[in-house]
């Protein structure tokens, strides 16, 4: 059984361009305790934008 405070939780990354596009990934809570921000491609906006972690 998985604990509620598992080490690698599944997180959603939502586009800051306002298109509503999301990526789903896992992160290591021990190495990245803060909210994750990645620059990825948004196919709706057709450009690279920042994606921020949503909890």
mmCIF file of the N, C-alpha and C atoms, coordinates in Angstrom:
data_MODEL
# 
_entry.id   MODEL 
# 
loop_
_atom_site.group_PDB 
_atom_site.id 
_atom_site.type_symbol 
_atom_site.label_atom_id 
_atom_site.label_alt_id 
_atom_site.label_comp_id 
_atom_site.label_asym_id 
_atom_site.label_entity_id 
_atom_site.label_seq_id 
_atom_site.pdbx_PDB_ins_code 
_atom_site.Cartn_x 
_atom_site.Cartn_y 
_atom_site.Cartn_z 
_atom_site.occupancy 
_atom_site.B_iso_or_equiv 
_atom_site.pdbx_formal_charge 
_atom_site.auth_seq_id 
_atom_site.auth_comp_id 
_atom_site.auth_asym_id 
_atom_site.auth_atom_id 
_atom_site.pdbx_PDB_model_num 
ATOM 1   N N  . UNK A 1 1  ? 0.834  -1.185 0.000   1.00 0.00 ? 1  UNK A N  1 
ATOM 2   C CA . UNK A 1 1  ? 0.000  0.000  0.000   1.00 0.00 ? 1  UNK A CA 1 
ATOM 3   C C  . UNK A 1 1  ? 0.879  1.250  0.000   1.00 0.00 ? 1  UNK A C  1 
ATOM 4   N N  . UNK A 1 2  ? 0.429  2.257  -0.700  1.00 0.00 ? 2  UNK A N  1 
ATOM 5   C CA . UNK A 1 2  ? 1.164  3.520  -0.761  1.00 0.00 ? 2  UNK A CA 1 
ATOM 6   C C  . UNK A 1 2  ? 0.775  4.400  0.422   1.00 0.00 ? 2  UNK A C  1 
ATOM 7   N N  . UNK A 1 3  ? 1.788  5.039  0.985   1.00 0.00 ? 3  UNK A N  1 
ATOM 8   C CA . UNK A 1 3  ? 1.533  5.975  2.075   1.00 0.00 ? 3  UNK A CA 1 
ATOM 9   C C  . UNK A 1 3  ? 0.984  7.282  1.516   1.00 0.00 ? 3  UNK A C  1 
ATOM 10  N N  . UNK A 1 4  ? 0.352  8.071  2.340   1.00 0.00 ? 4  UNK A N  1 
ATOM 11  C CA . UNK A 1 4  ? -0.168 9.355  1.881   1.00 0.00 ? 4  UNK A CA 1 
ATOM 12  C C  . UNK A 1 4  ? 0.963  10.346 1.618   1.00 0.00 ? 4  UNK A C  1 
ATOM 13  N N  . UNK A 1 5  ? 2.117  10.133 2.238   1.00 0.00 ? 5  UNK A N  1 
ATOM 14  C CA . UNK A 1 5  ? 3.275  11.010 2.011   1.00 0.00 ? 5  UNK A CA 1 
ATOM 15  C C  . UNK A 1 5  ? 4.338  10.242 1.242   1.00 0.00 ? 5  UNK A C  1 
ATOM 16  N N  . UNK A 1 6  ? 3.964  9.689  0.092   1.00 0.00 ? 6  UNK A N  1 
ATOM 17  C CA . UNK A 1 6  ? 4.928  8.921  -0.667  1.00 0.00 ? 6  UNK A CA 1 
ATOM 18  C C  . UNK A 1 6  ? 6.029  9.834  -1.210  1.00 0.00 ? 6  UNK A C  1 
ATOM 19  N N  . UNK A 1 7  ? 7.177  9.254  -1.487  1.00 0.00 ? 7  UNK A N  1 
ATOM 20  C CA . UNK A 1 7  ? 8.359  10.027 -1.886  1.00 0.00 ? 7  UNK A CA 1 
ATOM 21  C C  . UNK A 1 7  ? 8.211  10.622 -3.283  1.00 0.00 ? 7  UNK A C  1 
ATOM 22  N N  . UNK A 1 8  ? 7.562  9.915  -4.196  1.00 0.00 ? 8  UNK A N  1 
ATOM 23  C CA . UNK A 1 8  ? 7.411  10.385 -5.576  1.00 0.00 ? 8  UNK A CA 1 
ATOM 24  C C  . UNK A 1 8  ? 5.937  10.508 -5.937  1.00 0.00 ? 8  UNK A C  1 
ATOM 25  N N  . UNK A 1 9  ? 5.286  11.594 -5.533  1.00 0.00 ? 9  UNK A N  1 
ATOM 26  C CA . UNK A 1 9  ? 3.859  11.742 -5.848  1.00 0.00 ? 9  UNK A CA 1 
ATOM 27  C C  . UNK A 1 9  ? 3.634  12.129 -7.305  1.00 0.00 ? 9  UNK A C  1 
ATOM 28  N N  . UNK A 1 10 ? 2.455  11.814 -7.810  1.00 0.00 ? 10 UNK A N  1 
ATOM 29  C CA . UNK A 1 10 ? 2.053  12.223 -9.157  1.00 0.00 ? 10 UNK A CA 1 
ATOM 30  C C  . UNK A 1 10 ? 1.555  13.657 -9.069  1.00 0.00 ? 10 UNK A C  1 
ATOM 31  N N  . UNK A 1 11 ? 2.068  14.522 -9.954  1.00 0.00 ? 11 UNK A N  1 
ATOM 32  C CA . UNK A 1 11 ? 1.668  15.931 -9.944  1.00 0.00 ? 11 UNK A CA 1 
ATOM 33  C C  . UNK A 1 11 ? 1.172  16.330 -11.330 1.00 0.00 ? 11 UNK A C  1 
ATOM 34  N N  . UNK A 1 12 ? 0.354  17.379 -11.388 1.00 0.00 ? 12 UNK A N  1 
ATOM 35  C CA . UNK A 1 12 ? -0.112 17.934 -12.649 1.00 0.00 ? 12 UNK A CA 1 
ATOM 36  C C  . UNK A 1 12 ? 0.601  19.256 -12.883 1.00 0.00 ? 12 UNK A C  1 
ATOM 37  N N  . UNK A 1 13 ? 1.087  19.444 -14.106 1.00 0.00 ? 13 UNK A N  1 
ATOM 38  C CA . UNK A 1 13 ? 1.709  20.704 -14.500 1.00 0.00 ? 13 UNK A CA 1 
ATOM 39  C C  . UNK A 1 13 ? 0.729  21.415 -15.423 1.00 0.00 ? 13 UNK A C  1 
ATOM 40  N N  . UNK A 1 14 ? 0.264  22.604 -15.029 1.00 0.00 ? 14 UNK A N  1 
ATOM 41  C CA . UNK A 1 14 ? -0.717 23.354 -15.814 1.00 0.00 ? 14 UNK A CA 1 
ATOM 42  C C  . UNK A 1 14 ? -0.027 24.533 -16.503 1.00 0.00 ? 14 UNK A C  1 
ATOM 43  N N  . UNK A 1 15 ? -0.400 24.774 -17.747 1.00 0.00 ? 15 UNK A N  1 
ATOM 44  C CA . UNK A 1 15 ? 0.184  25.835 -18.559 1.00 0.00 ? 15 UNK A CA 1 
ATOM 45  C C  . UNK A 1 15 ? -0.141 27.215 -17.984 1.00 0.00 ? 15 UNK A C  1 
ATOM 46  N N  . UNK A 1 16 ? 0.845  28.104 -18.023 1.00 0.00 ? 16 UNK A N  1 
ATOM 47  C CA . UNK A 1 16 ? 0.623  29.480 -17.576 1.00 0.00 ? 16 UNK A CA 1 
ATOM 48  C C  . UNK A 1 16 ? 0.076  30.342 -18.705 1.00 0.00 ? 16 UNK A C  1 
ATOM 49  N N  . UNK A 1 17 ? -0.042 29.775 -19.914 1.00 0.00 ? 17 UNK A N  1 
ATOM 50  C CA . UNK A 1 17 ? -0.573 30.530 -21.050 1.00 0.00 ? 17 UNK A CA 1 
ATOM 51  C C  . UNK A 1 17 ? -2.097 30.632 -20.998 1.00 0.00 ? 17 UNK A C  1 
ATOM 52  N N  . UNK A 1 18 ? -2.720 29.924 -20.074 1.00 0.00 ? 18 UNK A N  1 
ATOM 53  C CA . UNK A 1 18 ? -4.165 30.004 -19.930 1.00 0.00 ? 18 UNK A CA 1 
ATOM 54  C C  . UNK A 1 18 ? -4.940 29.129 -20.890 1.00 0.00 ? 18 UNK A C  1 
ATOM 55  N N  . UNK A 1 19 ? -4.270 28.161 -21.510 1.00 0.00 ? 19 UNK A N  1 
ATOM 56  C CA . UNK A 1 19 ? -4.941 27.295 -22.479 1.00 0.00 ? 19 UNK A CA 1 
ATOM 57  C C  . UNK A 1 19 ? -5.613 26.102 -21.812 1.00 0.00 ? 19 UNK A C  1 
ATOM 58  N N  . UNK A 1 20 ? -5.233 25.793 -20.575 1.00 0.00 ? 20 UNK A N  1 
ATOM 59  C CA . UNK A 1 20 ? -5.813 24.657 -19.882 1.00 0.00 ? 20 UNK A CA 1 
ATOM 60  C C  . UNK A 1 20 ? -5.090 23.350 -20.144 1.00 0.00 ? 20 UNK A C  1 
ATOM 61  N N  . UNK A 1 21 ? -4.000 23.381 -20.921 1.00 0.00 ? 21 UNK A N  1 
ATOM 62  C CA . UNK A 1 21 ? -3.244 22.161 -21.217 1.00 0.00 ? 21 UNK A CA 1 
ATOM 63  C C  . UNK A 1 21 ? -2.450 21.736 -19.989 1.00 0.00 ? 21 UNK A C  1 
ATOM 64  N N  . UNK A 1 22 ? -2.394 20.419 -19.724 1.00 0.00 ? 22 UNK A N  1 
ATOM 65  C CA . UNK A 1 22 ? -1.655 19.908 -18.569 1.00 0.00 ? 22 UNK A CA 1 
ATOM 66  C C  . UNK A 1 22 ? -0.747 18.767 -18.981 1.00 0.00 ? 22 UNK A C  1 
ATOM 67  N N  . UNK A 1 23 ? 0.327  18.604 -18.240 1.00 0.00 ? 23 UNK A N  1 
ATOM 68  C CA . UNK A 1 23 ? 1.195  17.439 -18.303 1.00 0.00 ? 23 UNK A CA 1 
ATOM 69  C C  . UNK A 1 23 ? 1.095  16.759 -16.949 1.00 0.00 ? 23 UNK A C  1 
ATOM 70  N N  . UNK A 1 24 ? 1.243  15.430 -16.914 1.00 0.00 ? 24 UNK A N  1 
ATOM 71  C CA . UNK A 1 24 ? 1.231  14.680 -15.669 1.00 0.00 ? 24 UNK A CA 1 
ATOM 72  C C  . UNK A 1 24 ? 2.593  14.028 -15.529 1.00 0.00 ? 24 UNK A C  1 
ATOM 73  N N  . UNK A 1 25 ? 3.231  14.195 -14.361 1.00 0.00 ? 25 UNK A N  1 
ATOM 74  C CA . UNK A 1 25 ? 4.554  13.642 -14.126 1.00 0.00 ? 25 UNK A CA 1 
ATOM 75  C C  . UNK A 1 25 ? 4.699  13.305 -12.650 1.00 0.00 ? 25 UNK A C  1 
ATOM 76  N N  . UNK A 1 26 ? 5.853  12.788 -12.281 1.00 0.00 ? 26 UNK A N  1 
ATOM 77  C CA . UNK A 1 26 ? 6.171  12.499 -10.882 1.00 0.00 ? 26 UNK A CA 1 
ATOM 78  C C  . UNK A 1 26 ? 7.354  13.362 -10.481 1.00 0.00 ? 26 UNK A C  1 
ATOM 79  N N  . UNK A 1 27 ? 7.451  13.664 -9.185  1.00 0.00 ? 27 UNK A N  1 
ATOM 80  C CA . UNK A 1 27 ? 8.612  14.413 -8.722  1.00 0.00 ? 27 UNK A CA 1 
ATOM 81  C C  . UNK A 1 27 ? 9.099  13.814 -7.415  1.00 0.00 ? 27 UNK A C  1 
ATOM 82  N N  . UNK A 1 28 ? 10.378 14.021 -7.143  1.00 0.00 ? 28 UNK A N  1 
ATOM 83  C CA . UNK A 1 28 ? 10.977 13.546 -5.915  1.00 0.00 ? 28 UNK A CA 1 
ATOM 84  C C  . UNK A 1 28 ? 10.824 14.649 -4.873  1.00 0.00 ? 28 UNK A C  1 
ATOM 85  N N  . UNK A 1 29 ? 10.025 14.379 -3.855  1.00 0.00 ? 29 UNK A N  1 
ATOM 86  C CA . UNK A 1 29 ? 9.746  15.388 -2.830  1.00 0.00 ? 29 UNK A CA 1 
ATOM 87  C C  . UNK A 1 29 ? 10.980 15.761 -2.016  1.00 0.00 ? 29 UNK A C  1 
ATOM 88  N N  . UNK A 1 30 ? 11.903 14.840 -1.877  1.00 0.00 ? 30 UNK A N  1 
ATOM 89  C CA . UNK A 1 30 ? 13.097 15.109 -1.081  1.00 0.00 ? 30 UNK A CA 1 
ATOM 90  C C  . UNK A 1 30 ? 14.027 16.095 -1.801  1.00 0.00 ? 30 UNK A C  1 
ATOM 91  N N  . UNK A 1 31 ? 14.157 15.980 -3.132  1.00 0.00 ? 31 UNK A N  1 
ATOM 92  C CA . UNK A 1 31 ? 15.043 16.869 -3.890  1.00 0.00 ? 31 UNK A CA 1 
ATOM 93  C C  . UNK A 1 31 ? 14.357 18.163 -4.304  1.00 0.00 ? 31 UNK A C  1 
ATOM 94  N N  . UNK A 1 32 ? 13.045 18.134 -4.518  1.00 0.00 ? 32 UNK A N  1 
ATOM 95  C CA . UNK A 1 32 ? 12.270 19.302 -4.971  1.00 0.00 ? 32 UNK A CA 1 
ATOM 96  C C  . UNK A 1 32 ? 11.107 19.555 -4.012  1.00 0.00 ? 32 UNK A C  1 
ATOM 97  N N  . UNK A 1 33 ? 11.353 20.127 -2.838  1.00 0.00 ? 33 UNK A N  1 
ATOM 98  C CA . UNK A 1 33 ? 10.249 20.332 -1.892  1.00 0.00 ? 33 UNK A CA 1 
ATOM 99  C C  . UNK A 1 33 ? 9.301  21.459 -2.304  1.00 0.00 ? 33 UNK A C  1 
ATOM 100 N N  . UNK A 1 34 ? 9.779  22.419 -3.119  1.00 0.00 ? 34 UNK A N  1 
ATOM 101 C CA . UNK A 1 34 ? 8.936  23.529 -3.552  1.00 0.00 ? 34 UNK A CA 1 
ATOM 102 C C  . UNK A 1 34 ? 8.131  23.127 -4.781  1.00 0.00 ? 34 UNK A C  1 
ATOM 103 N N  . UNK A 1 35 ? 7.229  24.016 -5.189  1.00 0.00 ? 35 UNK A N  1 
ATOM 104 C CA . UNK A 1 35 ? 6.438  23.735 -6.385  1.00 0.00 ? 35 UNK A CA 1 
ATOM 105 C C  . UNK A 1 35 ? 7.320  23.769 -7.621  1.00 0.00 ? 35 UNK A C  1 
ATOM 106 N N  . UNK A 1 36 ? 7.102  22.803 -8.493  1.00 0.00 ? 36 UNK A N  1 
ATOM 107 C CA . UNK A 1 36 ? 7.917  22.627 -9.684  1.00 0.00 ? 36 UNK A CA 1 
ATOM 108 C C  . UNK A 1 36 ? 7.451  23.566 -10.793 1.00 0.00 ? 36 UNK A C  1 
ATOM 109 N N  . UNK A 1 37 ? 8.419  24.172 -11.508 1.00 0.00 ? 37 UNK A N  1 
ATOM 110 C CA . UNK A 1 37 ? 8.128  25.024 -12.665 1.00 0.00 ? 37 UNK A CA 1 
ATOM 111 C C  . UNK A 1 37 ? 9.037  24.554 -13.792 1.00 0.00 ? 37 UNK A C  1 
ATOM 112 N N  . UNK A 1 38 ? 8.431  24.092 -14.900 1.00 0.00 ? 38 UNK A N  1 
ATOM 113 C CA . UNK A 1 38 ? 9.188  23.617 -16.054 1.00 0.00 ? 38 UNK A CA 1 
ATOM 114 C C  . UNK A 1 38 ? 8.746  24.367 -17.302 1.00 0.00 ? 38 UNK A C  1 
ATOM 115 N N  . UNK A 1 39 ? 9.669  24.544 -18.225 1.00 0.00 ? 39 UNK A N  1 
ATOM 116 C CA . UNK A 1 39 ? 9.358  25.184 -19.499 1.00 0.00 ? 39 UNK A CA 1 
ATOM 117 C C  . UNK A 1 39 ? 9.152  24.075 -20.520 1.00 0.00 ? 39 UNK A C  1 
ATOM 118 N N  . UNK A 1 40 ? 7.910  23.913 -20.980 1.00 0.00 ? 40 UNK A N  1 
ATOM 119 C CA . UNK A 1 40 ? 7.558  22.841 -21.899 1.00 0.00 ? 40 UNK A CA 1 
ATOM 120 C C  . UNK A 1 40 ? 6.708  23.388 -23.041 1.00 0.00 ? 40 UNK A C  1 
ATOM 121 N N  . UNK A 1 41 ? 6.478  22.548 -24.052 1.00 0.00 ? 41 UNK A N  1 
ATOM 122 C CA . UNK A 1 41 ? 5.716  22.959 -25.228 1.00 0.00 ? 41 UNK A CA 1 
ATOM 123 C C  . UNK A 1 41 ? 4.225  22.850 -24.949 1.00 0.00 ? 41 UNK A C  1 
ATOM 124 N N  . UNK A 1 42 ? 3.498  23.905 -25.270 1.00 0.00 ? 42 UNK A N  1 
ATOM 125 C CA . UNK A 1 42 ? 2.038  23.919 -25.160 1.00 0.00 ? 42 UNK A CA 1 
ATOM 126 C C  . UNK A 1 42 ? 1.486  23.806 -26.584 1.00 0.00 ? 42 UNK A C  1 
ATOM 127 N N  . UNK A 1 43 ? 0.877  22.656 -26.937 1.00 0.00 ? 43 UNK A N  1 
ATOM 128 C CA . UNK A 1 43 ? 0.402  22.478 -28.307 1.00 0.00 ? 43 UNK A CA 1 
ATOM 129 C C  . UNK A 1 43 ? -0.780 23.380 -28.658 1.00 0.00 ? 43 UNK A C  1 
ATOM 130 N N  . UNK A 1 44 ? -1.526 23.861 -27.676 1.00 0.00 ? 44 UNK A N  1 
ATOM 131 C CA . UNK A 1 44 ? -2.652 24.748 -27.957 1.00 0.00 ? 44 UNK A CA 1 
ATOM 132 C C  . UNK A 1 44 ? -2.136 26.132 -28.316 1.00 0.00 ? 44 UNK A C  1 
ATOM 133 N N  . UNK A 1 45 ? -1.168 26.632 -27.530 1.00 0.00 ? 45 UNK A N  1 
ATOM 134 C CA . UNK A 1 45 ? -0.571 27.942 -27.804 1.00 0.00 ? 45 UNK A CA 1 
ATOM 135 C C  . UNK A 1 45 ? 0.507  27.860 -28.889 1.00 0.00 ? 45 UNK A C  1 
ATOM 136 N N  . UNK A 1 46 ? 0.954  26.649 -29.190 1.00 0.00 ? 46 UNK A N  1 
ATOM 137 C CA . UNK A 1 46 ? 1.989  26.371 -30.196 1.00 0.00 ? 46 UNK A CA 1 
ATOM 138 C C  . UNK A 1 46 ? 3.289  27.108 -29.903 1.00 0.00 ? 46 UNK A C  1 
ATOM 139 N N  . UNK A 1 47 ? 3.694  27.101 -28.629 1.00 0.00 ? 47 UNK A N  1 
ATOM 140 C CA . UNK A 1 47 ? 4.971  27.678 -28.224 1.00 0.00 ? 47 UNK A CA 1 
ATOM 141 C C  . UNK A 1 47 ? 5.379  27.104 -26.875 1.00 0.00 ? 47 UNK A C  1 
ATOM 142 N N  . UNK A 1 48 ? 6.629  27.314 -26.504 1.00 0.00 ? 48 UNK A N  1 
ATOM 143 C CA . UNK A 1 48 ? 7.114  26.873 -25.201 1.00 0.00 ? 48 UNK A CA 1 
ATOM 144 C C  . UNK A 1 48 ? 6.723  27.906 -24.152 1.00 0.00 ? 48 UNK A C  1 
ATOM 145 N N  . UNK A 1 49 ? 6.115  27.434 -23.076 1.00 0.00 ? 49 UNK A N  1 
ATOM 146 C CA . UNK A 1 49 ? 5.686  28.305 -21.975 1.00 0.00 ? 49 UNK A CA 1 
ATOM 147 C C  . UNK A 1 49 ? 6.026  27.609 -20.661 1.00 0.00 ? 49 UNK A C  1 
ATOM 148 N N  . UNK A 1 50 ? 5.908  28.349 -19.562 1.00 0.00 ? 50 UNK A N  1 
ATOM 149 C CA . UNK A 1 50 ? 6.134  27.768 -18.249 1.00 0.00 ? 50 UNK A CA 1 
ATOM 150 C C  . UNK A 1 50 ? 4.922  26.962 -17.812 1.00 0.00 ? 50 UNK A C  1 
ATOM 151 N N  . UNK A 1 51 ? 5.181  25.810 -17.248 1.00 0.00 ? 51 UNK A N  1 
ATOM 152 C CA . UNK A 1 51 ? 4.142  24.972 -16.658 1.00 0.00 ? 51 UNK A CA 1 
ATOM 153 C C  . UNK A 1 51 ? 4.425  24.914 -15.164 1.00 0.00 ? 51 UNK A C  1 
ATOM 154 N N  . UNK A 1 52 ? 3.419  25.220 -14.349 1.00 0.00 ? 52 UNK A N  1 
ATOM 155 C CA . UNK A 1 52 ? 3.588  25.240 -12.907 1.00 0.00 ? 52 UNK A CA 1 
ATOM 156 C C  . UNK A 1 52 ? 2.838  24.080 -12.260 1.00 0.00 ? 52 UNK A C  1 
ATOM 157 N N  . UNK A 1 53 ? 3.401  23.589 -11.177 1.00 0.00 ? 53 UNK A N  1 
ATOM 158 C CA . UNK A 1 53 ? 2.785  22.482 -10.455 1.00 0.00 ? 53 UNK A CA 1 
ATOM 159 C C  . UNK A 1 53 ? 1.462  22.899 -9.839  1.00 0.00 ? 53 UNK A C  1 
ATOM 160 N N  . UNK A 1 54 ? 0.484  22.041 -9.978  1.00 0.00 ? 54 UNK A N  1 
ATOM 161 C CA . UNK A 1 54 ? -0.833 22.259 -9.408  1.00 0.00 ? 54 UNK A CA 1 
ATOM 162 C C  . UNK A 1 54 ? -1.087 21.138 -8.415  1.00 0.00 ? 54 UNK A C  1 
ATOM 163 N N  . UNK A 1 55 ? -1.583 21.481 -7.239  1.00 0.00 ? 55 UNK A N  1 
ATOM 164 C CA . UNK A 1 55 ? -1.812 20.434 -6.237  1.00 0.00 ? 55 UNK A CA 1 
ATOM 165 C C  . UNK A 1 55 ? -3.265 20.142 -6.075  1.00 0.00 ? 55 UNK A C  1 
# 
